[in-house]
Amino acid sequence: MEIIEEDTWVCLEDNRNESKIVKVSEKKMVGWRKHKFDIGVILHKQYNTFWKIDKSNTVVEITSDQFYDNADLDNQIDDANIEITKTNKDLFDFNDSQKLTQEEIIQLKQQKEGEEIVDEVIQNSKTFEQKTEFSKAKYLKRKKEKYICCFMVLKTTIENVHKTQFLESPQKLNFMRIDSLAFFMQLSSITQNSNILMFDNANGVVVSAVAERLDGEGSISTVFWNHSKSNLRDYLPIQQMNFNEEILKSIKLIKNLEDIEKNQNKYTHLLIAGEFKFTEIIEKYLNLIAVGGIIVIFSTYLEKLHEVAEQLLSSGLCSKIDVLDSFLRYHQVLENRTHPKVEMNAFGGYLLQTYKLK
C-alpha cells in the first residue's frame, strides 16, 4: 500500500464530515477545530488510517471501529432494531436542561478526554432519558462531534479538493458546485490524446479535474483569469492534487493570448469555466476548434449563455446547442426518517454544450 511521503498533500476528513487539506512534513503544526497539532506524526504511515486528537493536542492512531463509533451513530440505531414507544411532545427547551455550567465544561476539557466529557454532559442532562431513541442518538452525535476530534487520512482527489475549496470560498470557484463540475466533465467527453483549449476562472479546480482525466495523455492550453501567477504550482488546487511531472508537463500555462493561435494542431475541445467575455472568445477562437470538437461553457448567468447560443446558431458552424442546469440535494436515508436535508445550496450555475460540425 502507498505511504505518505514528505511534502505530500493529504485530505483529513473528520467525524463531522468536514475536511481539511494539508501538506505533510516533519514537525509541522496544523490548526483545525480549535486544536493545534503536529501533522508530522502521519509521515510514512499508510493512507486510510484513523487518528484522534487528545486533550493535550497529541495525535494518536485509533482503529476504524473507534472512528465510526463517533461518526456513524445513525446507522447504529437502525442496526439495533430499537422499537420507538415514546415521543418528545413533553420536552420544552428552556435552556436549563444542562446542569453543568460553561466554566465547568471548560475545566472538563482541560482534565478529561472527549468521551469522558460526553458522558459527563449526558449524565448532567435533565431531559436525556425522556427523549426518544432517535433523539438520544442525535443528541449523542452532536456532543461527540463537539467534544471529540478524530479524522481519517485520505489521498487527495478532485472531489475532496473541490469540497474544501468550495466550503472555504465558493466565490473563488465561481460558485461551481461539485455536481456542476461533474456535469461539466461529463459534457466535455474528455479522452486520451485530446488537445484542449481552456479558460479557467475557478482557481484551477477545473483544470485539475481535466488534467486528472487526461493523466498526461494529451495537452491542455490554459488561460487563467488571474494572469499575474507565473507558475502552475501557484494555483492551490493544482498543488493539492500531487500531480507527477508528466501530468504537469501536459498543462501549458498561456500568459499571452497570441500564443493560442500558434498551436500547430486544431483543438479538440474549447472549455470555459467561469466568467469571461464568452462571445469574444467564440468569435476569436472558434476557427481553431477541429470539426467534431466539443465546446462546453459554465456560467452563473443564464443570459450570457443565451447570447452565446444565439451567436453559435447564427454562425451555422455548430449543432445541438444545449443550455442546461444542474440540481443537487442531499437526502438523509435512514429507517423511518428519510427526508431531504434541511440546508442546501440552491444554485449551481448553468452549462452550454455544443459540437462544431464545419
Residue, then its C-alpha position, 0 to 999 in steps of 0.5 A: m500500500e502507498i505511504i505518505e511521503e514528505d511534502t505530500w498533500v493529504c485530505l483529513e476528513d473528520n467525524r463531522n464530515e468536514s475536511k481539511i487539506v494539508k501538506v505533510s512534513e516533519k514537525k509541522m503544526v496544523g490548526w483545525r477545530k480549535h486544536k493545534f497539532d503536529i501533522g508530522v506524526i502521519l509521515h510514512k504511515q499508510y493512507n486510510t488510517f484513523w487518528k484522534i486528537d487528545k486533550s493535550n493536542t497529541v495525535v494518536e492512531i485509533t482503529s476504524d471501529q473507534f472512528y465510526d463509533n463517533a461518526d456513524l451513530d445513525n446507522q447504529i440505531d437502525d442496526a439495533n432494531i430499537e422499537i420507538t414507544k415514546t415521543n418528545k411532545d413533553l420536552f420544552d427547551f428552556n435552556d436549563s436542561q444542562k446542569l453543568t455550567q460553561e466554566e465547568i465544561i471548560q475545566l472538563k476539557q482541560q482534565k478529561e478526554g472527549e468521551e469522558i466529557v460526553d458522558e459527563v454532559i449526558q449524565n448532567s442532562k435533565t431531559f436525556e432519558q425522556k427523549t426518544e431513541f432517535s433523539k438520544a442518538k442525535y443528541l449523542k452525535r452532536k456532543k461527540e462531534k463537539y467534544i471529540c476530534c478524530f479524522m481519517v487520512l485520505k489521498t487527495t482527489i478532485e472531489n475532496v479538493h473541490k469540497t474544501q475549496f468550495l466550503e472555504s470560498p465558493q466565490k473563488l470557484n465561481f460558485m461551481r458546485i461539485d455536481s456542476l463540475a461533474f456535469f461539466m466533465q461529463l459534457s466535455s467527453i474528455t479522452q486520451n490524446s485530446n488537445i484542449l483549449m481552456f479558460d479557467n476562472a475557478n482557481g484551477v479546480v477545473v483544470s485539475a479535474v481535466a488534467e486528472r482525466l487526461d493523466g498526461e495523455g494529451s495537452i491542455s492550453t490554459v488561460f487563467w483569469n488571474h494572469s499575474k501567477s507565473n507558475l502552475r504550482d501557484y494555483l492551490p488546487i493544482q498543488q493539492m492534487n500531487f500531480n507527477e511531472e508528466i501530468l504537469k508537463s501536459i498543462k501549458l500555462i498561456k500568459n499571452l493570448e497570441d500564443i493560442e493561435k500558434n498551436q500547430n494542431k486544431y483543438t479538440h475541445l474549447l472549455i470555459a469555466g467561469e466568467f469571461k467575455f464568452t462571445e469574444i472568445i467564440e468569435k476569436y477562437l472558434n476557427l481553431i476548434a477541429v470539426g467534431g470538437i466539443i465546446v462546453i461553457f459554465s456560467t452563473y448567468l443564464e443570459k450570457l449563455h443565451e447570447v452565446a447560443e444565439q451567436l453559435l446558431s447564427s454562425g451555422l458552424c455548430s449543432k445541438i446547442d444545449v443550455l442546461d442546469s444542474f440540481l443537487r440535494y442531499h437526502q438523509v436515508l435512514e429507517n423511518r426518517t428519510h427526508p431531504k436535508v434541511e440546508m442546501n445550496a440552491f444554485g449551481g450555475y448553468l452549462l452550454q454544450t455544443y459540437k462544431l460540425k464545419 
